[in-house]
Amino acid sequence: MSEHALVRATVTPQIVTILSKYYGIGLDEALRRFYESKTAANYADDETGLYGQSALYIAGMFIMEQDGQIDEKRLYAATRPDNSAASV
């Protein structure tokens, strides 16, 4: 596995989690939508250099591709950790 593929394999779940929360959809649906997008195709292409960008940046690109704009409040909420686990 190339270094770039390893980076993508590590970051893609983070992208999908952000998209799932942003759109209020399941992880499987978020993954399907992402993989069918031009953003994902560009992310998979080493020539674009997108493998070096953060999950938030790539998720933002996807949202712009789909919606034409980003709801910053929704995106902020989608990047917050779940409060389901209590801190000790």
PLY file of the C-alpha trace (Angstrom):
ply
format ascii 1.0
element vertex 88
property float x
property float y
property float z
element edge 87
property int vertex1
property int vertex2
end_header
0.00 0.00 0.00
1.37 3.40 -0.91
1.83 6.08 1.71
-0.93 8.18 0.13
-3.36 5.25 0.17
-2.60 4.72 3.86
-3.33 8.38 4.58
-6.61 8.17 2.66
-7.56 4.95 4.47
-7.03 6.75 7.77
-8.78 10.01 6.87
-11.75 8.67 4.88
-13.63 7.38 7.97
-13.29 10.85 9.49
-14.69 12.44 6.32
-17.61 10.02 6.28
-18.37 10.66 9.95
-18.49 14.42 9.35
-20.77 13.96 6.33
-23.04 11.57 8.25
-23.51 14.11 11.04
-23.81 17.09 8.68
-26.54 15.51 6.56
-28.15 13.47 9.35
-27.70 10.20 7.44
-26.19 6.84 8.31
-22.52 6.07 7.83
-23.22 3.64 4.97
-25.22 6.27 3.08
-22.56 8.92 3.74
-19.86 6.55 2.46
-21.88 5.71 -0.66
-22.55 9.38 -1.43
-18.92 10.29 -0.88
-17.54 7.50 -3.08
-19.93 8.43 -5.89
-18.79 12.08 -5.85
-16.27 14.00 -7.93
-14.64 15.03 -4.65
-13.86 11.39 -3.85
-12.49 10.81 -7.35
-10.20 13.82 -6.95
-9.22 12.70 -3.44
-8.23 9.28 -4.80
-6.05 10.83 -7.51
-2.51 11.34 -6.18
-1.92 14.03 -8.80
-4.35 16.42 -7.09
-2.41 16.41 -3.81
-5.67 16.24 -1.86
-4.40 13.25 0.14
-2.53 15.81 2.26
-5.64 17.77 3.23
-7.64 17.34 6.43
-10.92 15.47 6.74
-12.68 18.78 7.36
-11.26 20.28 4.15
-12.33 17.28 2.04
-15.77 17.17 3.70
-16.13 20.88 2.91
-15.25 20.24 -0.73
-17.89 17.51 -0.87
-20.54 19.76 0.70
-19.72 22.53 -1.78
-19.99 20.04 -4.64
-23.39 18.82 -3.44
-24.98 21.99 -2.07
-23.04 24.91 -3.54
-22.54 26.37 -0.06
-21.69 25.29 3.46
-23.93 25.77 6.48
-21.15 26.69 8.89
-23.22 26.04 12.01
-24.15 22.55 10.80
-20.54 21.85 9.86
-19.30 23.04 13.24
-21.85 20.80 14.96
-20.81 17.87 12.73
-17.20 18.19 13.84
-17.95 18.24 17.57
-17.35 15.01 19.48
-20.40 13.04 20.52
-21.52 13.76 24.06
-22.71 10.20 24.50
-19.66 9.20 26.55
-19.38 10.92 29.91
-16.01 12.30 30.93
-14.42 10.79 33.98
0 1
1 2
2 3
3 4
4 5
5 6
6 7
7 8
8 9
9 10
10 11
11 12
12 13
13 14
14 15
15 16
16 17
17 18
18 19
19 20
20 21
21 22
22 23
23 24
24 25
25 26
26 27
27 28
28 29
29 30
30 31
31 32
32 33
33 34
34 35
35 36
36 37
37 38
38 39
39 40
40 41
41 42
42 43
43 44
44 45
45 46
46 47
47 48
48 49
49 50
50 51
51 52
52 53
53 54
54 55
55 56
56 57
57 58
58 59
59 60
60 61
61 62
62 63
63 64
64 65
65 66
66 67
67 68
68 69
69 70
70 71
71 72
72 73
73 74
74 75
75 76
76 77
77 78
78 79
79 80
80 81
81 82
82 83
83 84
84 85
85 86
86 87
